Amino acid sequence: MSSEIHVHEFTTVDGVVDAPTWTMDFGFDPRMGEAIGALTGRCRAILLGRKTYEMFEPAWSTRTAEDDPGAPFFNETPKYVVSSTLESAGWSNSRLLGPYDAGAIRRLKDDVDGEIYVSGSGTLVNALLADGLVDRLHLFVYPLMRGEGPRLFGAGRLSLEACEEYENGVVYLSYRAA
């Protein structure tokens, strides 16, 4: 049986998914951490685009469980990086997949024993969505409209699985690809 790809994104109401520095104004509700922990706890691999990999590697590689309970997941879990320009991946347990190739992602889904986690990686996620390779979307929607910036989502249908509101105004939406 093939693994599922689970995408986690912080997004604005108008769908902007760039580097989420704008989330800082809202704080981080502990229940959000529980939802993310439940998601990552089921995943056995991480799939990232180059830009997100390059942001995550320095941010996570030096963190310990004492610094952040998510550190063991990000540092110990096998990471697969989609990039046509990156020449090496020095972060522990990282492997380059090369340029985006839907067939390579399907093979990865067949090879991984467990779910695959994707965070950020907007260009990659858009390609995965276009090729029908995303099984679930986990969106943390912030009560903010940016008006401009990179967005996810082309055409398609989703089926809502869960919805939760947090004290800081963020809404968590979990969708299954329809």
trRosetta pair geometry for C-beta under 8 A, 3 or more apart (Angstrom, degrees):
i j d omega theta_ij theta_ji phi_ij phi_ji
2 106 7.6 -43 -136 -163 136 69
2 109 4.6 28 -172 138 101 107
2 110 5.4 -45 -110 -84 82 60
3 44 7.6 -113 -125 48 139 108
3 45 7.5 38 161 31 168 120
3 108 7.8 -67 49 127 128 67
3 109 4.6 -144 54 -158 85 64
3 110 7.5 -131 8 -52 85 14
3 112 4.5 -15 -28 80 158 102
3 113 7.3 -139 -74 -103 113 8
3 114 6.2 20 -122 84 117 28
3 115 5.8 160 -172 -110 97 29
3 116 5.3 88 132 -20 132 98
4 109 7.6 59 -75 -146 13 108
4 115 5.0 -24 65 -121 87 90
4 116 7.0 -161 95 28 41 78
4 135 3.7 -82 -158 53 98 162
4 136 6.4 41 159 2 126 101
5 47 6.8 -36 -133 33 109 144
5 105 7.7 0 -66 177 146 112
5 109 6.6 -69 -42 -96 96 111
5 115 7.6 152 -97 -169 19 77
5 116 4.8 -30 -107 73 66 108
5 118 6.2 23 -177 -10 99 119
5 128 6.4 -113 122 -173 158 140
5 133 5.8 34 23 144 148 82
5 134 5.3 -90 93 -119 113 47
5 135 5.3 134 50 9 61 91
5 136 7.6 -175 96 34 50 66
6 39 6.1 -163 138 -164 144 104
6 42 7.7 67 -2 84 157 115
6 43 6.5 -118 45 -81 122 116
6 115 5.4 23 -5 172 117 125
6 116 6.9 162 22 78 71 50
6 117 5.7 -25 72 -106 97 56
6 118 7.0 176 88 24 45 77
6 135 6.6 -47 -70 68 59 96
6 136 4.7 -10 -116 68 78 105
6 137 8.0 175 -160 -84 57 18
6 138 6.2 30 175 -11 98 115
7 118 4.6 -27 -107 73 70 109
7 119 7.6 152 -162 -84 56 34
7 125 5.4 96 -136 -128 142 118
7 128 7.4 161 -66 87 130 142
7 134 5.4 -22 -13 -139 124 121
7 136 7.1 -173 27 95 69 55
7 137 5.1 -19 68 -115 105 63
7 138 6.6 -178 90 26 50 73
8 36 6.6 80 -150 -125 150 89
8 39 6.0 116 -75 130 126 159
8 117 6.7 -4 0 -165 114 92
8 118 6.9 170 23 85 68 53
8 119 4.7 -21 70 -99 100 83
8 138 4.6 -21 -103 74 70 112
8 140 7.7 25 -175 -8 83 101
9 17 5.3 -35 -166 -130 123 124
9 119 7.2 164 -80 -149 47 56
9 120 7.2 129 -114 -78 74 29
9 125 7.3 56 -68 -123 126 173
9 137 7.2 -22 16 -166 110 92
9 138 7.3 150 21 82 62 60
9 139 5.4 -14 66 -113 95 69
9 140 7.1 -160 98 29 48 73
9 152 6.6 -58 -116 -23 172 150
10 17 7.2 138 78 -136 55 72
10 20 4.2 30 87 -101 136 160
10 23 5.4 -36 179 -70 148 138
10 140 5.0 -28 -109 71 64 108
10 142 6.7 33 -179 -26 89 114
11 15 5.8 -17 -176 -138 123 34
11 16 6.5 150 -158 67 70 42
11 17 5.0 -30 -100 -82 88 86
11 139 5.6 -32 24 -158 123 103
11 140 7.0 141 23 71 69 53
11 141 5.6 -28 77 -105 90 64
11 142 7.0 -173 91 15 37 83
11 152 7.1 -74 -101 18 136 117
12 15 6.6 -44 69 27 77 19
12 16 4.4 16 25 42 118 95
12 22 7.3 -6 -72 99 111 145
12 141 7.3 52 171 -159 13 68
12 142 5.5 -46 -107 64 54 95
12 144 4.8 -81 -133 89 103 83
12 145 5.8 131 158 -110 124 31
12 146 5.0 166 4 -11 170 98
12 149 7.9 86 17 58 132 136
13 141 6.1 77 -88 179 55 107
13 142 7.3 -103 -32 82 71 52
13 143 6.5 35 -44 -135 118 36
13 144 6.5 169 3 65 93 34
13 145 5.3 -52 60 -75 106 80
14 145 4.5 73 -16 -139 120 86
14 146 6.3 -138 60 37 119 71
14 147 6.8 60 71 -65 165 27
14 151 7.7 -78 134 -102 73 124
15 151 4.2 44 125 -144 110 110
15 152 6.2 -131 -173 44 100 72
15 153 6.3 -83 -150 29 135 125
16 146 4.2 -21 4 36 162 137
16 148 7.4 64 -97 106 129 22
16 149 3.8 54 -143 76 119 124
16 150 6.8 96 -151 66 68 46
16 151 5.9 -60 -92 -84 42 76
17 20 7.7 -36 -160 -66 48 97
17 120 7.3 160 161 -136 101 53
17 122 5.1 148 97 -92 119 117
17 125 8.0 -63 125 55 161 146
17 149 7.6 170 35 129 39 111
17 150 6.0 -71 62 101 77 89
17 151 6.4 107 9 -130 94 32
17 152 5.3 43 -6 -26 148 99
18 122 7.5 -31 -89 -29 46 150
18 149 4.7 -99 -15 -173 124 120
18 150 5.2 114 -71 36 86 97
19 55 6.8 -169 -115 -117 110 157
19 120 7.9 22 -99 -130 53 126
20 23 4.4 27 156 -14 107 116
21 24 6.1 -21 179 -6 56 115
22 25 6.6 -32 -177 13 55 110
22 142 7.1 158 116 98 102 161
22 144 6.3 -161 153 115 127 163
22 146 7.1 -111 -56 -85 174 114
23 26 5.8 -68 -171 38 56 109
23 28 7.7 52 147 -79 111 84
23 142 6.1 -136 -108 -77 76 149
24 27 8.0 44 -177 -64 38 31
26 142 5.9 -145 -22 -140 160 111
26 143 7.7 135 -105 36 134 87
26 144 8.0 -118 -50 -28 127 123
26 168 4.6 102 170 164 91 122
26 169 6.4 -109 -142 53 119 102
26 170 6.2 104 152 -47 146 105
27 168 5.0 -151 65 -105 96 139
28 32 5.9 -115 -171 63 73 132
28 33 6.7 68 155 -47 110 100
28 168 7.6 -34 -88 -12 9 162
29 32 4.7 102 67 -9 84 101
29 33 7.7 -153 99 -1 52 81
29 166 3.9 -171 31 -175 166 131
29 167 5.4 148 -110 39 124 89
29 168 5.0 -146 -45 2 105 110
29 170 6.6 -153 10 43 123 118
30 33 5.4 -49 -159 33 46 115
30 34 6.6 50 145 -22 70 99
31 34 5.2 -44 -149 32 42 117
31 35 6.5 45 151 -20 67 99
31 164 7.2 -127 144 146 128 135
31 166 5.6 -173 67 -112 116 103
32 35 5.7 -52 -152 35 34 111
32 36 6.4 29 151 -14 66 106
32 140 6.3 60 -143 -125 115 138
32 166 5.9 -8 -51 -84 96 159
32 170 6.5 20 -84 88 130 145
32 172 7.0 175 -115 -65 75 122
33 36 5.8 -55 -144 41 32 108
33 37 5.9 36 154 -22 66 109
33 69 7.4 82 179 54 122 122
33 70 7.9 -124 -150 -44 92 111
34 37 5.6 -54 -143 39 28 114
34 38 6.4 33 155 -23 63 103
35 38 5.8 -51 -150 31 30 111
35 39 6.6 29 151 -17 62 105
35 138 7.5 172 153 -173 108 124
35 140 7.9 142 91 -82 139 108
35 164 7.0 -168 -81 57 140 144
35 172 5.4 -83 -161 -134 172 162
36 39 5.6 -55 -153 37 35 113
36 40 6.2 22 156 -10 70 108
36 70 7.1 -24 124 -91 120 131
36 138 8.0 140 -101 136 61 141
37 40 6.0 -57 -136 44 30 101
37 41 5.8 40 159 -32 64 109
37 69 6.8 -6 -100 113 124 123
37 70 7.1 -123 -90 -84 79 87
38 41 5.7 -51 -144 29 25 119
38 42 7.2 19 158 -15 57 104
39 42 6.5 -70 -166 32 29 103
39 43 6.9 19 149 -21 66 114
39 117 6.8 110 143 -114 98 112
39 138 5.7 -33 -101 -50 150 174
40 43 5.4 -61 -148 32 43 114
40 70 6.6 73 53 -135 170 95
40 73 4.7 34 161 -165 130 162
40 117 5.8 27 -112 -94 70 158
41 73 7.8 -84 -75 -93 46 133
42 114 6.9 -175 160 -174 60 101
42 115 5.0 31 126 28 96 133
43 46 7.1 77 142 -73 132 64
43 73 7.7 70 70 -163 105 117
43 77 7.0 34 113 -148 96 151
43 114 6.3 126 -162 137 27 109
43 115 4.5 -77 -101 91 64 92
43 116 6.2 89 -149 -129 102 10
43 117 3.8 24 -152 -35 169 106
44 77 6.9 -174 -175 -145 30 103
44 78 7.5 18 147 35 68 102
44 112 5.7 161 86 180 108 101
44 113 6.0 -47 92 81 168 61
44 114 3.0 95 -6 64 124 134
44 115 6.6 118 11 50 78 48
44 116 7.5 -50 59 -80 68 54
45 77 6.4 170 -117 168 25 102
45 78 5.0 -33 -119 79 83 98
45 79 7.4 156 -170 -93 69 27
45 80 6.3 19 174 -4 117 109
45 108 7.4 -154 123 174 160 106
45 112 4.5 -83 -4 -127 139 140
45 114 7.0 145 -2 78 81 96
45 115 7.9 -151 38 108 76 39
45 116 4.7 -25 75 -115 101 81
45 117 7.1 180 91 23 47 74
46 74 7.2 57 -63 -127 162 58
46 77 5.3 96 -17 110 104 122
46 78 7.1 -179 26 95 75 47
46 79 4.5 -22 71 -110 107 75
46 80 7.0 173 88 24 53 67
46 116 7.3 156 -100 -167 15 70
46 117 5.1 -31 -108 71 68 97
46 118 7.5 135 -165 -86 60 40
46 119 7.8 -30 -153 11 104 95
47 79 7.8 167 -81 -160 24 57
47 80 5.0 -18 -108 69 70 102
47 82 7.1 33 -178 -18 90 105
47 105 7.5 68 -147 -130 151 97
47 108 7.1 104 -92 135 125 153
47 116 5.2 35 -13 167 115 117
47 117 7.1 167 22 79 72 42
47 118 4.9 -34 73 -85 93 93
47 121 7.5 -160 118 103 74 179
47 124 7.3 -166 139 156 98 144
48 52 4.7 -132 -163 89 104 111
48 53 4.3 131 116 -64 132 87
48 56 6.7 -99 -127 21 159 144
48 79 6.3 -7 10 -170 115 104
48 80 7.3 154 24 80 67 50
48 81 5.4 -23 73 -109 90 71
48 82 7.3 -165 94 22 40 78
48 118 6.9 164 -83 -137 48 70
48 119 7.3 -18 -101 53 94 72
48 120 7.3 26 -140 70 92 100
48 121 5.3 -153 -153 -72 53 130
48 124 7.3 152 174 24 28 165
49 52 5.2 82 58 19 79 103
49 53 6.8 -143 94 -9 35 94
49 81 7.5 76 -167 -159 11 70
49 82 5.5 -40 -108 67 56 97
49 83 7.0 115 -172 -72 55 80
49 120 7.3 -117 40 113 102 89
49 121 3.6 143 5 -139 101 88
49 122 7.4 -72 25 40 155 45
49 123 5.5 122 -136 60 159 94
49 124 3.7 -158 -63 -21 108 122
49 125 7.8 -86 -27 -16 124 72
50 53 5.6 -59 -145 37 28 113
50 54 6.2 23 160 -17 66 109
50 81 6.5 82 -88 178 57 106
50 82 7.1 -97 -34 90 75 55
50 83 3.7 93 -71 -101 113 117
50 85 6.4 43 -124 55 167 95
50 86 5.1 -173 -123 -34 112 120
51 54 5.8 -59 -149 38 28 109
51 55 6.6 23 153 -14 64 106
51 120 7.5 -122 97 145 93 123
51 121 7.4 159 60 -104 87 51
51 123 7.6 94 15 15 121 116
52 55 5.6 -56 -148 39 35 108
52 56 5.9 30 156 -18 70 111
52 119 6.6 171 -174 94 142 74
52 120 3.7 154 -109 94 129 128
52 121 4.4 -70 4 -59 145 73
52 124 7.9 -84 16 20 126 129
53 56 5.9 -59 -138 41 27 107
53 57 6.0 35 164 -33 65 106
53 79 7.3 129 -121 161 105 130
53 81 4.8 31 -79 -121 159 120
53 83 7.3 -84 32 -44 142 130
53 86 7.2 -9 82 -83 142 163
53 89 7.1 -57 176 -127 141 107
53 91 7.5 -152 -172 18 92 139
53 94 7.5 106 -154 -143 122 134
54 57 6.3 -35 -132 20 26 114
54 58 8.0 12 172 1 51 98
54 86 7.8 -155 -59 -96 105 123
55 58 7.6 -76 -170 41 27 91
55 59 6.3 10 152 -8 64 127
55 120 7.2 -95 58 150 134 176
56 59 5.6 -78 -145 49 32 109
56 60 5.3 -4 175 5 78 120
56 74 6.7 -138 179 -162 115 127
56 91 7.8 12 106 -94 92 171
56 119 7.7 108 -80 78 136 119
56 120 7.8 -166 -47 30 111 141
57 60 6.8 -67 -127 46 15 89
57 61 5.4 16 -179 -30 59 122
57 90 7.3 81 -163 68 140 83
57 91 4.3 -127 -127 -60 100 131
57 94 7.9 -6 -100 -64 112 157
58 61 6.4 -44 -112 26 22 110
58 62 7.6 1 -171 1 51 108
59 63 7.5 -1 145 -22 55 122
60 63 5.4 -65 -152 26 46 117
60 70 7.9 -76 -127 114 113 98
60 71 6.3 171 -162 -127 83 69
60 74 4.1 -80 -172 125 149 142
60 75 6.1 -160 147 -61 102 82
60 91 7.8 50 78 -149 101 136
61 75 6.4 123 -123 -108 45 99
61 91 5.3 -121 -87 -126 121 96
61 92 7.1 140 -133 7 95 92
63 67 4.3 -127 -155 82 85 139
63 68 5.1 -10 176 30 137 111
63 71 4.0 -138 115 -107 102 123
63 74 7.6 37 62 66 120 127
63 75 7.3 -156 69 -43 80 125
64 67 5.0 103 50 4 65 99
64 68 7.9 130 75 34 36 65
64 71 5.5 133 164 111 9 163
65 68 7.4 -96 -142 76 26 42
65 69 6.1 35 -158 -120 75 45
65 71 5.4 -138 -72 59 43 113
65 72 5.4 14 -76 -34 103 104
67 71 6.0 76 65 -47 99 145
68 71 4.8 116 73 -37 88 96
69 72 7.9 -38 179 18 46 97
70 73 5.4 -57 -167 40 63 115
70 74 6.0 49 143 -15 89 109
71 74 6.0 -66 -144 44 32 103
71 75 5.7 11 168 -6 71 118
72 75 6.1 -69 -135 49 25 100
72 76 5.2 -6 -180 6 69 124
73 76 6.9 -65 -120 47 13 91
73 77 5.4 9 -177 -20 57 126
74 77 6.8 -41 -110 31 14 107
75 91 7.8 -118 -128 178 61 99
75 92 5.8 39 -175 59 74 125
75 93 7.7 108 160 27 42 119
76 92 7.3 -19 -95 113 35 126
76 93 6.6 71 -175 -5 27 155
77 93 6.6 167 96 114 28 148
77 117 7.7 19 140 35 159 124
78 93 4.9 -116 -103 171 47 109
78 94 7.9 152 -165 -88 53 29
78 95 7.1 -4 -172 6 96 111
78 112 7.9 -157 74 -114 130 105
79 89 7.4 -152 97 168 111 137
79 91 6.6 -4 48 95 151 117
79 93 5.8 102 10 109 83 84
79 94 4.4 -24 73 -105 111 73
79 95 7.0 161 86 22 58 65
80 94 7.8 170 -78 -155 22 58
80 95 5.6 -22 -108 70 64 93
80 97 5.3 49 178 -43 98 117
80 108 6.1 130 159 -135 178 144
81 86 6.3 -45 133 70 133 155
81 89 5.3 168 17 -96 144 141
81 94 6.1 25 -18 -172 118 104
81 95 7.0 178 19 86 82 40
81 96 5.3 -42 69 -109 101 55
81 97 6.3 -177 75 10 42 84
82 97 5.2 -29 -91 62 61 120
82 98 7.5 -22 -142 77 57 37
82 99 7.2 40 -176 -174 82 21
82 100 5.2 51 -180 -83 129 69
82 105 7.9 -5 -81 -74 132 105
82 121 7.8 85 46 -156 111 125
82 124 5.3 128 60 -111 137 122
83 86 3.8 39 108 15 154 107
83 96 6.4 -71 49 -143 100 100
83 97 7.8 112 22 54 61 73
83 98 7.4 -98 69 -161 51 14
83 99 7.2 -55 121 -89 21 44
84 98 6.9 41 -99 176 56 60
84 99 3.7 33 -82 -89 98 96
84 100 7.7 -56 -43 2 101 69
86 89 6.6 53 147 -66 131 83
86 96 6.1 -161 97 -114 108 122
88 96 7.4 -102 -130 -35 21 132
89 94 3.7 -125 142 126 120 123
89 95 6.5 -148 62 -75 145 6
89 96 5.2 172 -16 -51 121 84
90 94 7.1 14 58 51 17 135
91 94 4.6 76 70 -27 83 137
97 101 7.5 -144 149 35 107 100
97 104 5.6 136 -179 146 115 139
97 105 7.9 64 173 -72 158 66
97 108 7.3 -34 -110 -62 139 136
98 101 6.9 15 90 -5 105 120
98 104 7.2 -166 57 -87 102 174
100 105 7.8 -2 -159 -36 72 120
100 124 6.7 -173 -96 -118 119 73
100 127 5.2 -22 -169 146 153 168
101 104 4.0 68 82 6 108 111
101 105 6.9 172 88 -11 57 81
102 105 5.6 -55 -150 37 36 111
102 106 6.4 39 151 -21 68 102
102 127 7.6 -139 -74 157 88 100
102 131 4.3 -156 -116 -152 128 156
102 133 6.6 -158 -144 -48 88 135
103 106 5.6 -50 -148 34 34 113
103 107 6.5 35 152 -18 65 103
104 107 5.6 -52 -150 36 34 113
104 108 6.4 39 149 -22 64 103
105 108 5.4 -48 -148 33 35 115
105 109 6.5 40 150 -21 64 100
105 128 6.7 -153 -175 -108 164 93
105 131 7.5 106 63 94 140 146
105 133 5.4 20 124 -155 135 158
106 109 5.6 -50 -152 33 34 114
106 110 6.6 32 149 -17 63 104
106 133 7.1 -113 -71 -113 71 115
107 110 5.5 -55 -152 37 36 112
107 111 6.1 29 153 -18 69 111
108 111 5.7 -60 -141 40 31 108
108 112 6.1 24 165 -18 69 109
108 116 7.0 71 134 -95 109 156
109 112 6.6 -52 -133 34 24 103
109 116 6.7 -94 -101 -4 69 139
109 133 7.3 -146 -46 -158 141 98
112 115 7.9 -33 125 115 125 6
112 116 5.6 92 78 -68 165 102
118 121 5.6 -88 -176 53 100 139
118 124 7.0 -143 -156 109 131 122
118 125 6.2 152 137 -86 138 95
118 128 7.3 -153 -38 10 175 167
118 134 7.9 -85 40 -112 141 97
121 124 4.0 -34 165 45 107 121
121 125 5.4 118 102 -29 85 92
122 125 5.6 -55 -138 37 28 110
122 126 6.3 29 162 -20 64 104
122 150 5.1 87 139 137 166 132
122 151 7.9 135 -157 97 129 11
122 152 6.1 -127 -141 -75 87 82
123 126 6.0 -53 -151 33 28 111
123 127 6.7 25 152 -15 61 106
124 127 5.8 -60 -154 38 32 109
124 128 6.2 31 151 -19 68 107
125 128 5.5 -52 -144 38 34 113
125 129 6.2 36 155 -20 66 104
125 134 7.0 49 -158 -77 77 135
125 152 5.8 -37 109 -122 125 116
126 129 5.7 -52 -146 36 30 112
126 130 6.3 32 154 -20 64 106
126 152 6.1 -155 -76 -138 83 65
126 153 7.7 -86 -111 -11 84 19
126 154 6.8 93 -157 -26 90 100
127 130 5.7 -53 -147 36 31 112
127 131 6.3 14 158 -4 65 111
128 131 6.1 -69 -146 48 27 100
128 133 4.3 -94 -160 71 80 109
128 134 4.9 94 130 -48 109 91
129 132 7.7 37 -178 -70 31 27
129 133 7.6 -87 -57 46 20 73
129 134 5.2 -11 -86 7 65 131
129 152 7.2 114 -18 -177 155 97
129 153 6.9 -97 158 -105 169 41
129 154 6.4 157 113 25 120 94
129 156 6.5 -122 176 -10 103 160
130 154 6.0 50 -86 22 87 144
132 177 7.1 122 -155 178 68 150
134 137 6.4 38 158 -62 131 84
134 177 5.8 139 96 -61 75 127
135 176 6.9 -26 163 -147 65 73
135 177 5.7 -98 -141 11 29 114
136 161 7.4 -29 -135 11 111 147
136 174 6.5 -3 -176 -173 111 88
136 175 6.6 162 -156 86 61 50
136 176 5.5 -30 -100 -102 81 58
136 177 7.1 -108 -68 -13 36 79
137 158 6.6 -46 29 -130 126 141
137 173 7.7 1 109 108 97 91
137 174 7.3 169 87 -152 55 42
137 175 4.5 1 53 56 99 103
137 177 7.8 101 -15 -60 92 73
138 172 7.2 -11 -174 -167 81 95
138 173 7.7 167 -154 85 37 50
138 174 5.3 -3 -108 -107 72 81
139 172 7.2 156 85 -154 52 46
139 173 4.6 -10 61 60 103 96
139 174 7.7 -174 24 -77 69 35
139 175 7.3 22 1 3 109 105
140 170 5.5 4 -179 179 91 124
140 171 7.6 161 -157 79 46 40
140 172 5.6 -17 -102 -99 69 73
141 170 6.6 152 73 -161 46 66
141 171 4.7 -18 59 62 103 92
141 172 7.7 -179 16 -83 77 22
141 173 6.3 30 -12 1 117 113
142 169 7.3 60 -157 105 57 97
142 170 5.5 -28 -98 -105 59 88
143 169 4.2 -60 0 152 133 123
143 170 7.2 -121 -13 -79 82 42
143 171 7.9 90 -58 -8 83 94
146 149 5.0 -7 116 6 144 128
153 156 7.3 -127 -152 38 78 108
156 177 7.5 -46 170 -143 127 87
156 178 7.7 151 165 45 82 93
157 178 3.9 -60 111 59 102 133
158 175 3.9 2 175 -178 126 136
158 176 6.9 143 -166 69 73 38
158 177 6.5 -56 -114 -111 69 35
158 178 5.7 -172 -118 -14 12 101
159 175 6.3 135 64 -161 40 76
159 176 4.7 -26 64 63 100 92
159 177 7.7 10 18 96 90 12
159 178 4.6 120 -32 -80 95 95
160 163 6.4 0 -176 -44 122 107
160 173 6.7 -66 -130 -164 97 95
160 174 7.4 97 -162 78 58 56
160 175 5.8 -45 -97 -101 45 77
161 174 4.5 -62 68 106 103 100
161 175 6.4 163 6 -111 90 20
161 176 5.4 84 -46 -21 120 97
162 172 7.1 -18 116 117 101 99
162 173 7.4 163 88 -155 62 33
162 174 4.0 25 46 37 97 118
163 171 6.8 -9 -165 -179 87 102
163 172 6.9 162 -152 86 37 63
163 173 5.6 5 -106 -107 79 68
163 174 7.5 -139 -61 24 45 73
164 171 7.2 161 82 -159 43 58
164 172 4.5 -2 56 52 93 108
165 169 7.8 -28 -169 -146 94 24
165 170 7.6 158 -155 88 53 44
165 171 5.2 -25 -102 -105 71 78
165 172 7.8 -156 -73 19 25 73
166 169 7.1 -35 79 36 79 21
166 170 4.7 0 45 62 120 88
166 171 7.4 -158 12 -81 79 31
166 172 7.1 73 -29 -19 104 98
